[in-house]
Amino acid sequence: MDKETRQEILTLSWGIHDEVEQAITRNKAVQGDDSWPEKQRLLIADMSLHLLQTALKPEPMCKEKLKNNLNAILTLSDDFVSEVDLKRVADALYGLDKC
């Protein structure tokens, strides 16, 4: 991917990120509320954008940022995917749980 395309995608992602974060701020749901899953979906989208930005930054990939992004996405997704213990997988990123 050329530098210009990479930068264009990163610039677009920051605009989308701002919109998603505003939606999260407006959503006052707390765990147990009917709208809690919607807030969780927004948080997954937010962290997915962070992952995109981590992956596309022109400098070498920061392993810790990548692990943090993946941990957040897996942890937030755990409630939506019952077939796999995603929280356990997320913990394994940091050696907290040996799979």
Secondary structure, 3 states (H helix, E strand, C coil): CCHHHHHHHHHHHHHHHHHHHHHHHHCCCCCCCCCHHHHHHHHHHHHHHHHHHHHHCCCCCCHHHHHHHHHHHHHHHCCCCCCCCHHHHHHHCCCCCCC
